[in-house]
Amino acid sequence: MKAIVFDAIGSPRDVLYLHDVPMPRIGDGEVLVRMISASVNPGDFLFIQNLYPEPKKPHLPRQIAGNHGAGIVEAVGANVALKPGTLVAFSYYNS
């Protein structure tokens, strides 16, 4: 799958790029969402530049940018009430 990622701290213009990443495996209590819409917003820009207010969060190697989106549930793990085909939206820090 394709994702906008960064693997360095810096200006989003300089460090964000489109990259092929492996399809995630889902576990118990998790869902796989086919993204319809996602954003990279000013809060993400601060995080990418390590300028977000304290406490600072660690940057992981090759991290996917953004933390808001909407999509359709593709698959579900055990103990999940959602069904494939359900339209969902999410907002999560460091997703």
C-alpha positions as CSV (number, residue, x, y, z in Angstrom):
1,M,0.0,0.0,0.0
2,K,1.1,3.6,-0.4
3,A,1.6,6.0,2.5
4,I,3.0,9.5,3.1
5,V,5.9,8.9,5.4
6,F,8.9,10.6,7.0
7,D,12.0,9.2,8.5
8,A,13.8,12.4,9.6
9,I,12.9,15.6,11.5
10,G,12.7,18.6,9.3
11,S,10.5,20.7,7.1
12,P,7.5,18.7,5.8
13,R,8.4,19.9,2.3
14,D,11.8,18.3,2.7
15,V,11.1,15.1,4.6
16,L,7.6,13.8,3.6
17,Y,7.5,11.4,0.7
18,L,5.2,8.8,-0.9
19,H,6.4,5.2,-0.1
20,D,5.2,1.6,-0.5
21,V,4.7,0.1,2.9
22,P,3.6,-3.5,3.7
23,M,0.0,-4.2,4.3
24,P,-0.5,-4.2,8.1
25,R,-1.6,-7.4,9.8
26,I,-4.5,-7.1,12.2
27,G,-4.7,-8.6,15.6
28,D,-7.4,-9.1,18.2
29,G,-9.5,-6.0,18.7
30,E,-8.1,-4.3,15.6
31,V,-9.6,-3.4,12.2
32,L,-8.0,-2.8,8.7
33,V,-9.4,0.3,7.0
34,R,-9.2,1.0,3.3
35,M,-8.6,4.8,3.4
36,I,-10.8,7.1,1.4
37,S,-9.6,10.3,2.8
38,A,-6.7,11.3,5.1
39,S,-5.0,14.5,6.1
40,V,-1.7,15.9,7.1
41,N,-2.5,19.1,9.1
42,P,-0.6,21.8,10.9
43,G,-0.3,19.7,14.1
44,D,1.4,17.0,12.1
45,F,3.8,19.6,10.6
46,L,4.8,20.6,14.2
47,F,5.3,16.9,15.1
48,I,7.4,16.3,12.0
49,Q,9.6,19.2,12.8
50,N,9.8,18.2,16.5
51,L,8.2,21.5,17.5
52,Y,5.0,20.1,19.1
53,P,4.6,21.4,22.7
54,E,5.8,19.2,25.5
55,P,5.9,16.4,26.2
56,K,7.8,15.6,23.0
57,K,7.0,12.2,21.4
58,P,9.7,10.0,20.0
59,H,9.9,9.7,16.2
60,L,9.9,6.2,15.0
61,P,11.9,5.0,11.9
62,R,9.8,5.7,8.8
63,Q,6.6,6.9,10.4
64,I,3.3,7.4,8.5
65,A,2.3,11.0,8.7
66,G,-1.2,12.1,9.7
67,N,-3.7,11.2,12.4
68,H,-7.2,11.8,10.9
69,G,-9.0,10.0,8.2
70,A,-12.1,8.1,6.9
71,G,-12.4,4.8,5.1
72,I,-14.2,1.5,4.8
73,V,-13.5,-1.5,7.1
74,E,-11.8,-4.2,5.0
75,A,-11.1,-6.8,7.7
76,V,-11.6,-7.3,11.4
77,G,-9.7,-9.2,14.1
78,A,-11.3,-11.2,16.9
79,N,-13.5,-9.4,19.4
80,V,-14.5,-6.6,17.0
81,A,-18.1,-5.6,16.6
82,L,-17.6,-3.7,13.3
83,K,-18.2,-5.5,10.1
84,P,-16.3,-5.3,6.8
85,G,-17.9,-2.7,4.6
86,T,-18.6,-0.3,7.5
87,L,-17.8,3.4,6.9
88,V,-15.6,4.7,9.7
89,A,-13.7,7.9,10.6
90,F,-10.7,8.2,13.0
91,S,-8.7,10.7,14.9
92,Y,-5.7,9.4,16.8
93,Y,-2.4,10.9,17.8
94,N,0.6,9.2,16.2
95,S,-1.5,6.8,14.2
